[in-house]
Amino acid sequence: MPVSKTRKKKGQTAQTTTPKKDHHAESPQWYVYTMLALMVVGCLVIVSAYLFSLGNITLIIGLILLAAGFLMTMNWY
């Protein structure tokens, strides 16, 4: 069944809605470069640890660098 139109009451004005602004600004250019550099350097550290048998501490440092780069991707706009 069709729905009937509602009548406007006297004294009511049409409410205009303003579009909501995005409260997130774009990331600065250095943020993107830092994020990518952390991920690339982390990968290189991990690969070099396996190639040259540098030990477990090197793997941990590489994983920390990789994790920092991936955590930075959550704030990248």
DRENTORKOL-3810 file (N, C-alpha, C; in nm, 4 decimals):
REM DRENTORKOL-3810
@n.u->0.0834; n.v->-0.1168; n.w->0.0000; ca.u->0.0000; ca.v->0.0000; ca.w->0.0000; c.u->0.0888; c.v->0.1243; c.w->0.0000
@n.u->0.0551; n.v->0.2265; n.w->-0.0785; ca.u->0.1389; ca.v->0.3463; ca.w->-0.0822; c.u->0.1290; c.v->0.4256; c.w->0.0468
@n.u->0.2389; n.v->0.4895; n.w->0.0800; ca.u->0.2441; ca.v->0.5705; ca.w->0.2017; c.u->0.2009; c.v->0.7122; c.w->0.1662
@n.u->0.1150; n.v->0.7701; n.w->0.2496; ca.u->0.0668; ca.v->0.9059; ca.w->0.2239; c.u->0.1723; c.v->1.0086; c.w->0.2624
@n.u->0.1655; n.v->1.1234; n.w->0.1965; ca.u->0.2598; ca.v->1.2301; ca.w->0.2256; c.u->0.2194; c.v->1.2985; c.w->0.3552
@n.u->0.3203; n.v->1.3425; n.w->0.4290; ca.u->0.2903; ca.v->1.4129; ca.w->0.5539; c.u->0.2807; c.v->1.5612; c.w->0.5256
@n.u->0.1946; n.v->1.6287; n.w->0.5976; ca.u->0.1766; ca.v->1.7722; ca.w->0.5792; c.u->0.2711; c.v->1.8483; c.w->0.6690
@n.u->0.3160; n.v->1.9616; n.w->0.6168; ca.u->0.4025; ca.v->2.0471; ca.w->0.6960; c.u->0.3161; c.v->2.1325; c.w->0.7871
@n.u->0.3645; n.v->2.1474; n.w->0.9107; ca.u->0.2935; ca.v->2.2319; ca.w->1.0046; c.u->0.3346; c.v->2.3761; c.w->0.9826
@n.u->0.2481; n.v->2.4685; n.w->1.0198; ca.u->0.2793; ca.v->2.6090; ca.w->1.0059; c.u->0.3950; c.v->2.6453; c.w->1.0988
@n.u->0.4825; n.v->2.7294; n.w->1.0507; ca.u->0.5940; ca.v->2.7739; ca.w->1.1324; c.u->0.7190; c.v->2.6876; c.w->1.1192
@n.u->0.7062; n.v->2.5748; n.w->1.0550; ca.u->0.8238; ca.v->2.4901; ca.w->1.0347; c.u->0.8963; c.v->2.5352; c.w->0.9099
@n.u->1.0268; n.v->2.5413; n.w->0.9216; ca.u->1.1081; ca.v->2.5739; ca.w->0.8053; c.u->1.1880; c.v->2.4510; c.w->0.7664
@n.u->1.2217; n.v->2.4479; n.w->0.6435; ca.u->1.3015; ca.v->2.3342; ca.w->0.5954; c.u->1.4421; c.v->2.3449; c.w->0.6516
@n.u->1.4897; n.v->2.2359; n.w->0.7047; ca.u->1.6238; ca.v->2.2345; ca.w->0.7612; c.u->1.7226; c.v->2.1946; c.w->0.6516
@n.u->1.8215; n.v->2.2779; n.w->0.6352; ca.u->1.9237; ca.v->2.2450; ca.w->0.5369; c.u->2.0379; c.v->2.1750; c.w->0.6084
@n.u->2.0865; n.v->2.0740; n.w->0.5469; ca.u->2.1982; ca.v->2.0006; ca.w->0.6058; c.u->2.3253; c.v->2.0410; c.w->0.5331
@n.u->2.4269; n.v->2.0652; n.w->0.6083; ca.u->2.5560; ca.v->2.0974; ca.w->0.5498; c.u->2.6376; c.v->1.9694; c.w->0.5423
@n.u->2.7092; n.v->1.9528; n.w->0.4344; ca.u->2.7909; ca.v->1.8313; ca.w->0.4240; c.u->2.9001; c.v->1.8318; c.w->0.5303
@n.u->2.9194; n.v->1.7162; n.w->0.5884; ca.u->3.0211; ca.v->1.7046; ca.w->0.6928; c.u->3.1591; c.v->1.7062; c.w->0.6287
@n.u->3.2463; n.v->1.7823; n.w->0.6890; ca.u->3.3828; ca.v->1.7896; ca.w->0.6391; c.u->3.4637; c.v->1.6726; c.w->0.6951
@n.u->3.5535; n.v->1.6259; n.w->0.6139; ca.u->3.6436; ca.v->1.5198; ca.w->0.6581; c.u->3.7448; c.v->1.5813; c.w->0.7549
@n.u->3.7465; n.v->1.5327; n.w->0.8783; ca.u->3.8344; ca.v->1.5920; ca.w->0.9790; c.u->3.9789; c.v->1.5444; c.w->0.9673
@n.u->4.0046; n.v->1.4578; n.w->0.8702; ca.u->4.1413; ca.v->1.4097; ca.w->0.8510; c.u->4.2067; c.v->1.4886; c.w->0.7390
@n.u->4.3175; n.v->1.5494; n.w->0.7694; ca.u->4.3941; ca.v->1.6188; ca.w->0.6673; c.u->4.4849; c.v->1.5183; c.w->0.5971
@n.u->4.5315; n.v->1.5549; n.w->0.4809; ca.u->4.6214; ca.v->1.4647; ca.w->0.4096; c.u->4.7550; c.v->1.4553; c.w->0.4821
@n.u->4.8170; n.v->1.3405; n.w->0.4698; ca.u->4.9464; ca.v->1.3194; ca.w->0.5342; c.u->5.0530; c.v->1.4005; c.w->0.4623
@n.u->5.1501; n.v->1.4500; n.w->0.5369; ca.u->5.2599; ca.v->1.5205; ca.w->0.4703; c.u->5.3436; c.v->1.4235; c.w->0.3870
@n.u->5.4163; n.v->1.4793; n.w->0.2923; ca.u->5.4943; ca.v->1.3960; ca.w->0.2003; c.u->5.6016; c.v->1.3158; c.w->0.2723
@n.u->5.6606; n.v->1.3700; n.w->0.3785; ca.u->5.7669; ca.v->1.2992; ca.w->0.4491; c.u->5.7130; c.v->1.1747; c.w->0.5188
@n.u->5.5837; n.v->1.1760; n.w->0.5546; ca.u->5.5235; ca.v->1.0625; ca.w->0.6240; c.u->5.5243; c.v->0.9390; c.w->0.5339
@n.u->5.4893; n.v->0.9581; n.w->0.4089; ca.u->5.4853; ca.v->0.8465; ca.w->0.3139; c.u->5.6257; c.v->0.7922; c.w->0.2915
@n.u->5.7223; n.v->0.8827; n.w->0.2729; ca.u->5.8599; ca.v->0.8389; ca.w->0.2501; c.u->5.9168; c.v->0.7654; c.w->0.3719
@n.u->5.8852; n.v->0.8135; n.w->0.4909; ca.u->5.9335; ca.v->0.7482; ca.w->0.6124; c.u->5.8725; c.v->0.6098; c.w->0.6276
@n.u->5.7428; n.v->0.5985; n.w->0.6000; ca.u->5.6730; ca.v->0.4704; ca.w->0.6100; c.u->5.7343; c.v->0.3691; c.w->0.5136
@n.u->5.7532; n.v->0.4085; n.w->0.3897; ca.u->5.8104; ca.v->0.3178; ca.w->0.2915; c.u->5.9556; c.v->0.2836; c.w->0.3240
@n.u->6.0313; n.v->0.3815; n.w->0.3720; ca.u->6.1714; ca.v->0.3563; ca.w->0.4064; c.u->6.1829; c.v->0.2567; c.w->0.5208
@n.u->6.0959; n.v->0.2684; n.w->0.6209; ca.u->6.1002; ca.v->0.1737; ca.w->0.7327; c.u->6.0722; c.v->0.0314; c.w->0.6857
@n.u->5.9750; n.v->0.0166; n.w->0.5964; ca.u->5.9411; ca.v->-0.1178; ca.w->0.5487; c.u->6.0519; c.v->-0.1758; c.w->0.4608
@n.u->6.1107; n.v->-0.0926; n.w->0.3753; ca.u->6.2175; ca.v->-0.1423; ca.w->0.2875; c.u->6.3424; c.v->-0.1756; c.w->0.3681
@n.u->6.3812; n.v->-0.0878; n.w->0.4595; ca.u->6.5006; ca.v->-0.1128; ca.w->0.5420; c.u->6.4771; c.v->-0.2351; c.w->0.6309
@n.u->6.3568; n.v->-0.2510; n.w->0.6831; ca.u->6.3260; ca.v->-0.3694; ca.w->0.7637; c.u->6.3422; c.v->-0.4979; c.w->0.6839
@n.u->6.2940; n.v->-0.4965; n.w->0.5597; ca.u->6.3108; ca.v->-0.6147; ca.w->0.4733; c.u->6.4576; c.v->-0.6417; c.w->0.4440
@n.u->6.5329; n.v->-0.5351; n.w->0.4175; ca.u->6.6752; ca.v->-0.5527; ca.w->0.3888; c.u->6.7525; c.v->-0.6050; c.w->0.5095
@n.u->6.7164; n.v->-0.5594; n.w->0.6276; ca.u->6.7829; ca.v->-0.6076; ca.w->0.7490; c.u->6.7540; c.v->-0.7564; c.w->0.7701
@n.u->6.6302; n.v->-0.7968; n.w->0.7473; ca.u->6.5937; ca.v->-0.9375; ca.w->0.7648; c.u->6.6665; c.v->-1.0252; c.w->0.6626
@n.u->6.6693; n.v->-0.9803; n.w->0.5380; ca.u->6.7384; ca.v->-1.0584; ca.w->0.4342; c.u->6.8882; c.v->-1.0666; c.w->0.4634
@n.u->6.9474; n.v->-0.9554; n.w->0.5061; ca.u->7.0908; ca.v->-0.9583; ca.w->0.5367; c.u->7.1203; c.v->-1.0462; c.w->0.6582
@n.u->7.0268; n.v->-1.0542; n.w->0.7526; ca.u->7.0474; ca.v->-1.1408; ca.w->0.8684; c.u->7.0540; c.v->-1.2875; c.w->0.8256
@n.u->6.9720; n.v->-1.3245; n.w->0.7258; ca.u->6.9751; ca.v->-1.4620; ca.w->0.6784; c.u->7.0964; c.v->-1.4883; c.w->0.5896
@n.u->7.1337; n.v->-1.3917; n.w->0.5076; ca.u->7.2453; ca.v->-1.4127; ca.w->0.4161; c.u->7.3795; c.v->-1.4186; c.w->0.4870
@n.u->7.3977; n.v->-1.3364; n.w->0.5887; ca.u->7.5277; ca.v->-1.3256; ca.w->0.6543; c.u->7.5301; c.v->-1.3829; c.w->0.7957
@n.u->7.4255; n.v->-1.4510; n.w->0.8362; ca.u->7.4159; ca.v->-1.5136; ca.w->0.9690; c.u->7.4517; c.v->-1.4150; c.w->1.0801
@n.u->7.3756; n.v->-1.3062; n.w->1.0872; ca.u->7.4063; ca.v->-1.1996; ca.w->1.1822; c.u->7.3452; c.v->-1.2212; c.w->1.3202
@n.u->7.2573; n.v->-1.3147; n.w->1.3349; ca.u->7.2031; ca.v->-1.3448; ca.w->1.4667; c.u->7.0578; c.v->-1.3022; c.w->1.4819
@n.u->7.0044; n.v->-1.3405; n.w->1.5968; ca.u->6.8621; ca.v->-1.3169; ca.w->1.6209; c.u->6.8285; c.v->-1.1712; c.w->1.6492
@n.u->6.9217; n.v->-1.0969; n.w->1.7070; ca.u->6.8936; ca.v->-0.9572; ca.w->1.7383; c.u->6.8693; c.v->-0.8772; c.w->1.6103
@n.u->6.9376; n.v->-0.9148; n.w->1.5031; ca.u->6.9183; ca.v->-0.8474; ca.w->1.3749; c.u->6.7790; c.v->-0.8759; c.w->1.3194
@n.u->6.7328; n.v->-0.9978; n.w->1.3369; ca.u->6.5959; ca.v->-1.0302; ca.w->1.2942; c.u->6.4929; c.v->-0.9505; c.w->1.3728
@n.u->6.5160; n.v->-0.9353; n.w->1.5011; ca.u->6.4230; ca.v->-0.8590; ca.w->1.5845; c.u->6.4205; c.v->-0.7126; c.w->1.5417
@n.u->6.5376; n.v->-0.6567; n.w->1.5115; ca.u->6.5434; ca.v->-0.5177; ca.w->1.4665; c.u->6.4698; c.v->-0.5021; c.w->1.3333
@n.u->6.4899; n.v->-0.5965; n.w->1.2432; ca.u->6.4200; ca.v->-0.5920; ca.w->1.1146; c.u->6.2699; c.v->-0.6021; c.w->1.1299
@n.u->6.2247; n.v->-0.6896; n.w->1.2182; ca.u->6.0800; ca.v->-0.7027; ca.w->1.2411; c.u->6.0215; c.v->-0.5779; c.w->1.3059
@n.u->6.0981; n.v->-0.5148; n.w->1.3937; ca.u->6.0513; ca.v->-0.3904; ca.w->1.4566; c.u->6.0375; c.v->-0.2809; c.w->1.3511
@n.u->6.1353; n.v->-0.2719; n.w->1.2608; ca.u->6.1269; ca.v->-0.1718; ca.w->1.1544; c.u->6.0078; c.v->-0.1978; c.w->1.0623
@n.u->5.9881; n.v->-0.3244; n.w->1.0272; ca.u->5.8721; ca.v->-0.3597; ca.w->0.9448; c.u->5.7404; c.v->-0.3270; c.w->1.0154
@n.u->5.7311; n.v->-0.3611; n.w->1.1415; ca.u->5.6088; ca.v->-0.3345; ca.w->1.2175; c.u->5.5817; c.v->-0.1846; c.w->1.2286
@n.u->5.6879; n.v->-0.1062; n.w->1.2486; ca.u->5.6705; ca.v->0.0391; ca.w->1.2568; c.u->5.6178; c.v->0.0945; c.w->1.1243
@n.u->5.6700; n.v->0.0438; n.w->1.0138; ca.u->5.6211; ca.v->0.0876; ca.w->0.8829; c.u->5.4761; c.v->0.0499; c.w->0.8606
@n.u->5.4392; n.v->-0.0720; n.w->0.8983; ca.u->5.3004; ca.v->-0.1144; ca.w->0.8807; c.u->5.2059; c.v->-0.0417; c.w->0.9762
@n.u->5.2524; n.v->-0.0088; n.w->1.0955; ca.u->5.1680; ca.v->0.0692; ca.w->1.1866; c.u->5.1458; c.v->0.2108; c.w->1.1335
@n.u->5.2438; n.v->0.2638; n.w->1.0627; ca.u->5.2274; ca.v->0.3964; ca.w->1.0049; c.u->5.1236; c.v->0.3985; c.w->0.8945
@n.u->5.0969; n.v->0.2829; n.w->0.8311; ca.u->4.9975; ca.v->0.2808; ca.w->0.7245; c.u->4.8566; c.v->0.3061; c.w->0.7774
@n.u->4.8331; n.v->0.2848; n.w->0.9044; ca.u->4.6984; ca.v->0.3069; ca.w->0.9582; c.u->4.6648; c.v->0.4546; c.w->0.9691
@n.u->4.7637; n.v->0.5424; n.w->0.9716; ca.u->4.7385; ca.v->0.6860; ca.w->0.9801; c.u->4.7641; c.v->0.7581; c.w->0.8489
@n.u->4.7839; n.v->0.6835; n.w->0.7420; ca.u->4.8154; ca.v->0.7442; ca.w->0.6136; c.u->4.6860; c.v->0.7741; c.w->0.5393
@n.u->4.6680; n.v->0.8966; n.w->0.4976; ca.u->4.5466; ca.v->0.9369; ca.w->0.4240; c.u->4.5826; c.v->0.9819; c.w->0.2858
END
